[in-house]
Amino acid sequence: MWQPCSCYILAFVLVPAVAQLALNAPSGMEGGAFQAQLRQLVCGPALDHDPCSTVDTVVAPDAHACKQRSDFLALSNNMFWIFCGYSFEYRVGLTASLTGPRSDPDINEVILRTLTNLSSATTVVDESDGIDVKMCVTFCVVDDESDEQKAVESYRIFSNKTHPMGNMDMLLGPATYEFRNAAAQVANEYNLPIVLWSIPKSMAETGLGMYPQMTAEELVRAAVDEKKLLEDIYSETQKPESEGPFNFSAIVDKTPAAQMAKMLSSSILDSGDTPDEARCLSFPVPPGYRLRPNAVLLRCKGACRLARDLDYCCVLKHGISVSGNWSSPEAFPEGDFDADGCLRGKGLANNRSEVDLTITLDRHKYQGVAFLNRNIFPDGDLVVDGSSIGAPSREVWMVDGGSLQFDYEDDAGLDVDWAFCLGHHCSTIACPSGLVSKIGEAFCLGVHYGSPCHEECCEEPRDPNPNGLLWDEGLNTVADVVPPITTWAQNALLKAKEEDAENLAAVAMGRYTLLCENIMDWAASTLDFKVPAFG
């Protein structure tokens, strides 16, 4: 549907209605009464379609937000909808482990009750012309059955515009913490915003989620307990060999730090324990396919297998192509991308120029830039995958199967040039010696301005992020409201410093070594802690 033409829909409906009312209106009818009758005539038949009302459930398939939007509701962005004062519905999709081994009935009851109440709430925006526009946020919750791949399948459905349940405006991360990395991968692949919010169940049960809020007195008491246990360790090492071997592990396991590490090993850094062969990044990609972006965040059930995990880990590889219609050869002369990776066209003066294209990409999304050589509003518009373009340029994202529309009609004798150019994926850019390609879905638009893309795509090699894989993948549509583990540690050390602590020591193994080193370096450089050099 042409976005610039929504006014024509309104005019098509209103003009006959206005004519009818004008003929039948009593003389002296005031403007307010006339407008009320006009609204009733035009909008009355559709009043039953209001999506913002009290809901009984947010769980699929019965929840209102999980059902396909009707054609009538699809008009929610045009003037007709505002004139009638109907509601703007903002749909949010997420998964929860309502069944299966990860299910927790008490937690699920609280989550579902909260989302049901939120879905029933309506905000009224009082427009200046007296029209009240209602807005609501509605939720669709799918049971992932405690299965990470089922959660991934659901988030892909949420992101699929052609699926009945694929009309989500944004995503919430899964209620099950261990599935958050996979959900973030899907959102970033499909270019949908997602907010991650859940915490590990073990963290909620132990109260570690409140650790940064511990008082200084509580921290000192914990430090005293640690000191006593360390003294026990020292005493144990002074015993003669005749009394038996030194049982270091038995004593260390009693420390609060050890208990915390055990809890973290199955929660906050869980993804670090997954062997490489169980990640899609190690999937044996067959000819004609390519790995999904950020594939390291997707986990198979055991070692990834070609027959079982092909669609889960990979997508079909195809070239970039364009299909559609245009009103004249001048409107889109090349009929395809040119050698620079651009679509180019022209709107001619004193003519109607229309272009309606569907674009197939060789990856799920591209960053690009759209150009107009002058502002054409209100005579027309260039719309790239739903984004209206002003002059002279605008950076936009185009997804595989996305659209481009150009509509221009001018009687003032002025031509207009338009273009849409795809950026170059940074994985295709050869970096200078000593530099590596940036992680994630990074693109260079500078190629269209004469840049070699080295500044946009290349960087010095860097160590893995101590907070885990999710923080290391360059995800640009993901927001995480849970503070990273380094933040918790820094808050605790700040409180310890307030109690005049001067020395800091830590013991770490495996993947915790990098995390510990990062925190120790910060404590030494920022808080002036004395940190011993030991391995």
ZIQUICOR-V706549 format. One record per helix or strand of 3 or more residues. SS is the DSSP state (2 for helix, 1 for strand). FROM is the first residue (numbers start at 1). LEN is the number of residues. If there is no record, write none. Layout:
# ZIQUICOR-V706549
ss = (SS	SS)
from = (FROM	FROM)
len = (LEN	LEN)
This chain:
# ZIQUICOR-V706549
ss = (2	2	2	2	2	1	2	1	1	2	1	2	1	2	2	2	2	2	2	2	2	2	1	2	2	1	1	2	1	1	1	1	1	1	1	1	2	1	2	2	1	2	1	2	2)
from = (3	31	64	73	79	87	105	123	132	148	170	177	194	201	208	216	241	248	256	270	276	280	289	295	306	314	321	329	342	352	365	380	387	392	402	416	426	435	446	454	458	469	478	485	512)
len = (22	19	3	3	6	10	15	4	12	11	3	13	3	6	6	22	3	5	10	4	3	3	3	3	8	3	6	4	6	9	8	5	3	8	8	7	3	3	4	4	3	4	3	14	16)
